[in-house]
Amino acid sequence: MHEVMSPLTGPHIDHDKHCKLEFGSYVQIHEEHDNSMTARTSGAIALRPTGNTQGAHYFLNINSGRWVSCNNWTALPMLNE
């Protein structure tokens, strides 16, 4: 038997945590790093919240063209490029 979830009994959505970004917003995602000279952030486009309790979002990484999940970012104005 499978469990049926009602929208009223599902996970609690915290607007301040899960709705921080608008679809298509430009951000710099903060990536794992060490003390080397490699980049610590990457340009990305906000797609949607992941729905987890930490408030992470899915982003389209501009450099790799891949979807990434991240909960540390800095929203910036959209670049002309």
Biopython code that builds the backbone (N, CA, C, O; Angstrom):
import numpy as np
from Bio.PDB.StructureBuilder import StructureBuilder

atoms = [
    (1, "MET", "N", (0.843, -1.174, 0.000)),
    (1, "MET", "CA", (0.000, 0.000, 0.000)),
    (1, "MET", "C", (0.892, 1.241, 0.000)),
    (1, "MET", "O", (1.883, 1.292, 0.727)),
    (2, "HIS", "N", (0.548, 2.228, -0.801)),
    (2, "HIS", "CA", (1.351, 3.445, -0.851)),
    (2, "HIS", "C", (0.665, 4.565, -0.080)),
    (2, "HIS", "O", (-0.554, 4.576, 0.092)),
    (3, "GLU", "N", (1.472, 5.491, 0.373)),
    (3, "GLU", "CA", (0.969, 6.600, 1.178)),
    (3, "GLU", "C", (0.559, 7.747, 0.266)),
    (3, "GLU", "O", (1.284, 8.094, -0.666)),
    (4, "VAL", "N", (-0.590, 8.331, 0.530)),
    (4, "VAL", "CA", (-1.081, 9.474, -0.231)),
    (4, "VAL", "C", (-0.906, 10.713, 0.630)),
    (4, "VAL", "O", (-1.365, 10.759, 1.772)),
    (5, "MET", "N", (-0.233, 11.728, 0.069)),
    (5, "MET", "CA", (-0.016, 12.957, 0.826)),
    (5, "MET", "C", (-0.992, 14.029, 0.372)),
    (5, "MET", "O", (-1.177, 14.244, -0.826)),
    (6, "SER", "N", (-1.596, 14.681, 1.304)),
    (6, "SER", "CA", (-2.481, 15.798, 1.033)),
    (6, "SER", "C", (-1.659, 17.080, 1.064)),
    (6, "SER", "O", (-0.678, 17.154, 1.804)),
    (7, "PRO", "N", (-2.032, 18.096, 0.280)),
    (7, "PRO", "CA", (-1.309, 19.372, 0.362)),
    (7, "PRO", "C", (-1.380, 19.984, 1.750)),
    (7, "PRO", "O", (-0.522, 20.788, 2.117)),
    (8, "LEU", "N", (-2.384, 19.617, 2.520)),
    (8, "LEU", "CA", (-2.531, 20.180, 3.861)),
    (8, "LEU", "C", (-1.652, 19.485, 4.886)),
    (8, "LEU", "O", (-1.380, 20.052, 5.944)),
    (9, "THR", "N", (-1.200, 18.267, 4.595)),
    (9, "THR", "CA", (-0.368, 17.545, 5.553)),
    (9, "THR", "C", (1.073, 17.387, 5.079)),
    (9, "THR", "O", (1.877, 16.737, 5.747)),
    (10, "GLY", "N", (1.402, 17.968, 3.947)),
    (10, "GLY", "CA", (2.758, 17.868, 3.403)),
    (10, "GLY", "C", (3.729, 18.724, 4.203)),
    (10, "GLY", "O", (3.366, 19.269, 5.245)),
    (11, "PRO", "N", (4.965, 18.843, 3.718)),
    (11, "PRO", "CA", (5.969, 19.623, 4.441)),
    (11, "PRO", "C", (5.565, 21.095, 4.514)),
    (11, "PRO", "O", (4.943, 21.627, 3.594)),
    (12, "HIS", "N", (5.920, 21.732, 5.603)),
    (12, "HIS", "CA", (5.623, 23.150, 5.797)),
    (12, "HIS", "C", (6.526, 23.990, 4.905)),
    (12, "HIS", "O", (7.743, 23.805, 4.906)),
    (13, "ILE", "N", (5.947, 24.903, 4.148)),
    (13, "ILE", "CA", (6.706, 25.798, 3.275)),
    (13, "ILE", "C", (6.913, 27.116, 4.019)),
    (13, "ILE", "O", (5.953, 27.784, 4.402)),
    (14, "ASP", "N", (8.164, 27.473, 4.213)),
    (14, "ASP", "CA", (8.529, 28.738, 4.852)),
    (14, "ASP", "C", (8.871, 29.725, 3.739)),
    (14, "ASP", "O", (9.883, 29.564, 3.057)),
    (15, "HIS", "N", (8.040, 30.737, 3.552)),
    (15, "HIS", "CA", (8.220, 31.684, 2.455)),
    (15, "HIS", "C", (9.603, 32.326, 2.488)),
    (15, "HIS", "O", (10.235, 32.472, 1.442)),
    (16, "ASP", "N", (10.084, 32.711, 3.663)),
    (16, "ASP", "CA", (11.387, 33.371, 3.766)),
    (16, "ASP", "C", (12.542, 32.443, 3.398)),
    (16, "ASP", "O", (13.601, 32.913, 2.982)),
    (17, "LYS", "N", (12.353, 31.149, 3.543)),
    (17, "LYS", "CA", (13.412, 30.188, 3.246)),
    (17, "LYS", "C", (13.300, 29.612, 1.836)),
    (17, "LYS", "O", (14.311, 29.480, 1.146)),
    (18, "HIS", "N", (12.096, 29.271, 1.400)),
    (18, "HIS", "CA", (11.896, 28.553, 0.141)),
    (18, "HIS", "C", (11.567, 29.453, -1.055)),
    (18, "HIS", "O", (11.569, 28.979, -2.191)),
    (19, "CYS", "N", (11.290, 30.716, -0.828)),
    (19, "CYS", "CA", (10.893, 31.611, -1.923)),
    (19, "CYS", "C", (11.781, 32.845, -1.986)),
    (19, "CYS", "O", (11.299, 33.948, -2.244)),
    (20, "LYS", "N", (13.058, 32.665, -1.753)),
    (20, "LYS", "CA", (13.994, 33.792, -1.745)),
    (20, "LYS", "C", (14.281, 34.325, -3.144)),
    (20, "LYS", "O", (14.536, 35.516, -3.320)),
    (21, "LEU", "N", (14.241, 33.446, -4.133)),
    (21, "LEU", "CA", (14.646, 33.824, -5.485)),
    (21, "LEU", "C", (13.495, 33.695, -6.468)),
    (21, "LEU", "O", (12.642, 32.816, -6.346)),
    (22, "GLU", "N", (13.493, 34.577, -7.429)),
    (22, "GLU", "CA", (12.533, 34.518, -8.513)),
    (22, "GLU", "C", (13.142, 33.686, -9.640)),
    (22, "GLU", "O", (14.354, 33.722, -9.849)),
    (23, "PHE", "N", (12.313, 32.940, -10.364)),
    (23, "PHE", "CA", (12.802, 32.149, -11.496)),
    (23, "PHE", "C", (13.548, 33.064, -12.459)),
    (23, "PHE", "O", (13.053, 34.134, -12.814)),
    (24, "GLY", "N", (14.736, 32.644, -12.880)),
    (24, "GLY", "CA", (15.527, 33.404, -13.833)),
    (24, "GLY", "C", (16.464, 34.416, -13.220)),
    (24, "GLY", "O", (17.170, 35.111, -13.952)),
    (25, "SER", "N", (16.499, 34.528, -11.901)),
    (25, "SER", "CA", (17.416, 35.471, -11.253)),
    (25, "SER", "C", (18.860, 35.029, -11.466)),
    (25, "SER", "O", (19.158, 33.834, -11.490)),
    (26, "TYR", "N", (19.753, 36.008, -11.621)),
    (26, "TYR", "CA", (21.181, 35.720, -11.773)),
    (26, "TYR", "C", (21.821, 35.699, -10.397)),
    (26, "TYR", "O", (21.588, 36.602, -9.593)),
    (27, "VAL", "N", (22.622, 34.683, -10.116)),
    (27, "VAL", "CA", (23.310, 34.547, -8.831)),
    (27, "VAL", "C", (24.735, 34.065, -9.045)),
    (27, "VAL", "O", (25.080, 33.555, -10.111)),
    (28, "GLN", "N", (25.544, 34.231, -8.033)),
    (28, "GLN", "CA", (26.843, 33.582, -7.943)),
    (28, "GLN", "C", (26.686, 32.505, -6.886)),
    (28, "GLN", "O", (26.455, 32.815, -5.718)),
    (29, "ILE", "N", (26.811, 31.219, -7.286)),
    (29, "ILE", "CA", (26.697, 30.131, -6.321)),
    (29, "ILE", "C", (28.065, 29.904, -5.691)),
    (29, "ILE", "O", (29.091, 29.942, -6.369)),
    (30, "HIS", "N", (28.063, 29.669, -4.396)),
    (30, "HIS", "CA", (29.295, 29.456, -3.641)),
    (30, "HIS", "C", (29.594, 27.962, -3.637)),
    (30, "HIS", "O", (28.805, 27.162, -3.133)),
    (31, "GLU", "N", (30.723, 27.600, -4.196)),
    (31, "GLU", "CA", (31.092, 26.195, -4.346)),
    (31, "GLU", "C", (32.087, 25.768, -3.275)),
    (31, "GLU", "O", (32.751, 26.594, -2.650)),
    (32, "GLU", "N", (32.171, 24.450, -3.081)),
    (32, "GLU", "CA", (33.191, 23.898, -2.176)),
    (32, "GLU", "C", (34.559, 24.309, -2.699)),
    (32, "GLU", "O", (34.782, 24.322, -3.910)),
    (33, "HIS", "N", (35.469, 24.643, -1.805)),
    (33, "HIS", "CA", (36.796, 25.073, -2.254)),
    (33, "HIS", "C", (37.851, 24.710, -1.223)),
    (33, "HIS", "O", (37.556, 24.369, -0.077)),
    (34, "ASP", "N", (39.078, 24.797, -1.676)),
    (34, "ASP", "CA", (40.220, 24.618, -0.792)),
    (34, "ASP", "C", (41.039, 25.907, -0.864)),
    (34, "ASP", "O", (40.514, 26.936, -1.289)),
    (35, "ASN", "N", (42.260, 25.878, -0.476)),
    (35, "ASN", "CA", (43.080, 27.084, -0.499)),
    (35, "ASN", "C", (43.803, 27.303, -1.819)),
    (35, "ASN", "O", (44.759, 28.077, -1.877)),
    (36, "SER", "N", (43.361, 26.631, -2.883)),
    (36, "SER", "CA", (43.989, 26.824, -4.193)),
    (36, "SER", "C", (43.433, 28.094, -4.852)),
    (36, "SER", "O", (42.574, 28.770, -4.285)),
    (37, "MET", "N", (43.920, 28.402, -6.022)),
    (37, "MET", "CA", (43.510, 29.606, -6.740)),
    (37, "MET", "C", (42.294, 29.378, -7.642)),
    (37, "MET", "O", (41.971, 30.244, -8.456)),
    (38, "THR", "N", (41.621, 28.249, -7.520)),
    (38, "THR", "CA", (40.438, 27.993, -8.343)),
    (38, "THR", "C", (39.288, 28.898, -7.898)),
    (38, "THR", "O", (39.244, 29.364, -6.759)),
    (39, "ALA", "N", (38.363, 29.132, -8.824)),
    (39, "ALA", "CA", (37.222, 30.007, -8.536)),
    (39, "ALA", "C", (36.382, 29.442, -7.399)),
    (39, "ALA", "O", (36.210, 28.229, -7.280)),
    (40, "ARG", "N", (35.867, 30.326, -6.575)),
    (40, "ARG", "CA", (35.041, 29.907, -5.439)),
    (40, "ARG", "C", (33.562, 30.110, -5.696)),
    (40, "ARG", "O", (32.723, 29.620, -4.940)),
    (41, "THR", "N", (33.234, 30.840, -6.771)),
    (41, "THR", "CA", (31.836, 31.043, -7.152)),
    (41, "THR", "C", (31.696, 30.806, -8.649)),
    (41, "THR", "O", (32.671, 30.852, -9.398)),
    (42, "SER", "N", (30.458, 30.553, -9.066)),
    (42, "SER", "CA", (30.138, 30.393, -10.487)),
    (42, "SER", "C", (28.840, 31.122, -10.769)),
    (42, "SER", "O", (27.953, 31.179, -9.918)),
    (43, "GLY", "N", (28.730, 31.681, -11.966)),
    (43, "GLY", "CA", (27.491, 32.316, -12.382)),
    (43, "GLY", "C", (26.422, 31.266, -12.632)),
    (43, "GLY", "O", (26.706, 30.205, -13.187)),
    (44, "ALA", "N", (25.188, 31.560, -12.223)),
    (44, "ALA", "CA", (24.098, 30.608, -12.389)),
    (44, "ALA", "C", (22.767, 31.345, -12.484)),
    (44, "ALA", "O", (22.651, 32.505, -12.089)),
    (45, "ILE", "N", (21.765, 30.646, -13.017)),
    (45, "ILE", "CA", (20.409, 31.157, -13.140)),
    (45, "ILE", "C", (19.506, 30.346, -12.215)),
    (45, "ILE", "O", (19.528, 29.116, -12.254)),
    (46, "ALA", "N", (18.715, 31.020, -11.386)),
    (46, "ALA", "CA", (17.815, 30.346, -10.443)),
    (46, "ALA", "C", (16.690, 29.651, -11.195)),
    (46, "ALA", "O", (16.064, 30.238, -12.078)),
    (47, "LEU", "N", (16.434, 28.381, -10.833)),
    (47, "LEU", "CA", (15.363, 27.617, -11.460)),
    (47, "LEU", "C", (14.180, 27.432, -10.517)),
    (47, "LEU", "O", (13.080, 27.905, -10.802)),
    (48, "ARG", "N", (14.397, 26.745, -9.393)),
    (48, "ARG", "CA", (13.298, 26.517, -8.447)),
    (48, "ARG", "C", (13.859, 26.014, -7.124)),
    (48, "ARG", "O", (14.995, 25.545, -7.072)),
    (49, "PRO", "N", (13.065, 26.110, -6.047)),
    (49, "PRO", "CA", (13.498, 25.545, -4.767)),
    (49, "PRO", "C", (13.562, 24.023, -4.850)),
    (49, "PRO", "O", (12.803, 23.408, -5.600)),
    (50, "THR", "N", (14.461, 23.418, -4.085)),
    (50, "THR", "CA", (14.543, 21.956, -4.051)),
    (50, "THR", "C", (13.454, 21.370, -3.169)),
    (50, "THR", "O", (13.066, 20.216, -3.348)),
    (51, "GLY", "N", (12.957, 22.152, -2.221)),
    (51, "GLY", "CA", (11.941, 21.666, -1.304)),
    (51, "GLY", "C", (12.504, 21.069, -0.031)),
    (51, "GLY", "O", (11.747, 20.586, 0.811)),
    (52, "ASN", "N", (13.825, 21.093, 0.126)),
    (52, "ASN", "CA", (14.404, 20.535, 1.351)),
    (52, "ASN", "C", (14.283, 21.533, 2.498)),
    (52, "ASN", "O", (13.930, 22.693, 2.281)),
    (53, "THR", "N", (14.568, 21.095, 3.687)),
    (53, "THR", "CA", (14.387, 21.945, 4.863)),
    (53, "THR", "C", (15.443, 23.035, 4.995)),
    (53, "THR", "O", (15.241, 23.988, 5.747)),
    (54, "GLN", "N", (16.573, 22.922, 4.281)),
    (54, "GLN", "CA", (17.613, 23.943, 4.359)),
    (54, "GLN", "C", (17.324, 25.149, 3.471)),
    (54, "GLN", "O", (17.975, 26.183, 3.619)),
    (55, "GLY", "N", (16.369, 25.042, 2.560)),
    (55, "GLY", "CA", (16.042, 26.154, 1.677)),
    (55, "GLY", "C", (16.906, 26.219, 0.439)),
    (55, "GLY", "O", (17.051, 27.293, -0.144)),
    (56, "ALA", "N", (17.490, 25.099, 0.011)),
    (56, "ALA", "CA", (18.333, 25.077, -1.184)),
    (56, "ALA", "C", (17.485, 25.292, -2.442)),
    (56, "ALA", "O", (16.274, 25.074, -2.432)),
    (57, "HIS", "N", (18.130, 25.715, -3.505)),
    (57, "HIS", "CA", (17.481, 25.913, -4.801)),
    (57, "HIS", "C", (18.257, 25.146, -5.867)),
    (57, "HIS", "O", (19.426, 24.804, -5.691)),
    (58, "TYR", "N", (17.571, 24.886, -6.976)),
    (58, "TYR", "CA", (18.230, 24.359, -8.169)),
    (58, "TYR", "C", (18.622, 25.548, -9.036)),
    (58, "TYR", "O", (17.877, 26.518, -9.171)),
    (59, "PHE", "N", (19.814, 25.445, -9.619)),
    (59, "PHE", "CA", (20.342, 26.488, -10.489)),
    (59, "PHE", "C", (20.862, 25.865, -11.772)),
    (59, "PHE", "O", (21.244, 24.695, -11.792)),
    (60, "LEU", "N", (20.876, 26.649, -12.845)),
    (60, "LEU", "CA", (21.536, 26.257, -14.083)),
    (60, "LEU", "C", (22.900, 26.930, -14.070)),
    (60, "LEU", "O", (22.997, 28.152, -14.184)),
    (61, "ASN", "N", (23.960, 26.128, -13.930)),
    (61, "ASN", "CA", (25.323, 26.655, -13.909)),
    (61, "ASN", "C", (25.661, 27.142, -15.311)),
    (61, "ASN", "O", (25.613, 26.362, -16.262)),
    (62, "ILE", "N", (25.997, 28.404, -15.451)),
    (62, "ILE", "CA", (26.253, 28.994, -16.768)),
    (62, "ILE", "C", (27.496, 28.393, -17.413)),
    (62, "ILE", "O", (27.527, 28.227, -18.632)),
    (63, "ASN", "N", (28.519, 28.063, -16.631)),
    (63, "ASN", "CA", (29.762, 27.523, -17.187)),
    (63, "ASN", "C", (29.605, 26.098, -17.682)),
    (63, "ASN", "O", (30.108, 25.760, -18.753)),
    (64, "SER", "N", (28.912, 25.249, -16.920)),
    (64, "SER", "CA", (28.822, 23.834, -17.283)),
    (64, "SER", "C", (27.533, 23.482, -18.023)),
    (64, "SER", "O", (27.479, 22.459, -18.706)),
    (65, "GLY", "N", (26.498, 24.311, -17.898)),
    (65, "GLY", "CA", (25.212, 24.003, -18.508)),
    (65, "GLY", "C", (24.434, 22.938, -17.755)),
    (65, "GLY", "O", (23.445, 22.417, -18.272)),
    (66, "ARG", "N", (24.860, 22.604, -16.547)),
    (66, "ARG", "CA", (24.209, 21.558, -15.739)),
    (66, "ARG", "C", (23.396, 22.172, -14.600)),
    (66, "ARG", "O", (23.668, 23.275, -14.128)),
    (67, "TRP", "N", (22.374, 21.398, -14.177)),
    (67, "TRP", "CA", (21.611, 21.767, -12.996)),
    (67, "TRP", "C", (22.451, 21.442, -11.776)),
    (67, "TRP", "O", (23.071, 20.380, -11.711)),
    (68, "VAL", "N", (22.478, 22.357, -10.800)),
    (68, "VAL", "CA", (23.149, 22.118, -9.533)),
    (68, "VAL", "C", (22.216, 22.531, -8.403)),
    (68, "VAL", "O", (21.365, 23.404, -8.573)),
    (69, "SER", "N", (22.381, 21.904, -7.266)),
    (69, "SER", "CA", (21.632, 22.251, -6.071)),
    (69, "SER", "C", (22.584, 22.969, -5.130)),
    (69, "SER", "O", (23.711, 22.522, -4.918)),
    (70, "CYS", "N", (22.134, 24.069, -4.574)),
    (70, "CYS", "CA", (23.017, 24.861, -3.720)),
    (70, "CYS", "C", (22.172, 25.630, -2.702)),
    (70, "CYS", "O", (21.067, 26.075, -3.013)),
    (71, "ASN", "N", (22.696, 25.781, -1.492)),
    (71, "ASN", "CA", (21.987, 26.599, -0.513)),
    (71, "ASN", "C", (22.788, 27.826, -0.087)),
    (71, "ASN", "O", (22.413, 28.506, 0.868)),
    (72, "ASN", "N", (23.890, 28.117, -0.786)),
    (72, "ASN", "CA", (24.681, 29.327, -0.545)),
    (72, "ASN", "C", (24.872, 30.052, -1.862)),
    (72, "ASN", "O", (25.496, 29.524, -2.782)),
    (73, "TRP", "N", (24.333, 31.266, -1.958)),
    (73, "TRP", "CA", (24.454, 32.040, -3.181)),
    (73, "TRP", "C", (24.363, 33.525, -2.853)),
    (73, "TRP", "O", (23.953, 33.918, -1.761)),
    (74, "THR", "N", (24.761, 34.344, -3.836)),
    (74, "THR", "CA", (24.619, 35.788, -3.741)),
    (74, "THR", "C", (23.876, 36.253, -4.983)),
    (74, "THR", "O", (24.363, 36.078, -6.100)),
    (75, "ALA", "N", (22.699, 36.846, -4.796)),
    (75, "ALA", "CA", (21.905, 37.354, -5.920)),
    (75, "ALA", "C", (22.540, 38.644, -6.430)),
    (75, "ALA", "O", (22.935, 39.506, -5.645)),
    (76, "LEU", "N", (22.635, 38.766, -7.753)),
    (76, "LEU", "CA", (23.249, 39.938, -8.393)),
    (76, "LEU", "C", (22.363, 40.418, -9.532)),
    (76, "LEU", "O", (21.513, 39.666, -10.009)),
    (77, "PRO", "N", (22.549, 41.671, -9.982)),
    (77, "PRO", "CA", (21.800, 42.121, -11.149)),
    (77, "PRO", "C", (22.189, 41.295, -12.371)),
    (77, "PRO", "O", (23.330, 40.844, -12.477)),
    (78, "MET", "N", (21.258, 41.095, -13.286)),
    (78, "MET", "CA", (21.505, 40.323, -14.502)),
    (78, "MET", "C", (22.530, 41.042, -15.368)),
    (78, "MET", "O", (22.444, 42.253, -15.572)),
    (79, "LEU", "N", (23.503, 40.285, -15.875)),
    (79, "LEU", "CA", (24.532, 40.841, -16.757)),
    (79, "LEU", "C", (23.975, 41.021, -18.165)),
    (79, "LEU", "O", (23.044, 40.319, -18.559)),
    (80, "ASN", "N", (24.537, 41.955, -18.923)),
    (80, "ASN", "CA", (24.107, 42.176, -20.297)),
    (80, "ASN", "C", (24.441, 40.999, -21.190)),
    (80, "ASN", "O", (23.725, 40.737, -22.156)),
    (81, "GLU", "N", (25.526, 40.276, -20.884)),
    (81, "GLU", "CA", (25.939, 39.157, -21.704)),
    (81, "GLU", "C", (24.949, 38.041, -21.570)),
    (81, "GLU", "O", (25.115, 36.990, -22.190)),
]
sb = StructureBuilder()
sb.init_structure("model")
sb.init_model(0)
sb.init_chain("A")
sb.init_seg("    ")
for serial, (resi, resn, name, xyz) in enumerate(atoms, 1):
    if name == "N":
        sb.init_residue(resn, " ", resi, " ")
    sb.init_atom(name, np.array(xyz, "f"), 0.0, 1.0, " ", f" {name:<3s}", serial, name[0])
structure = sb.get_structure()
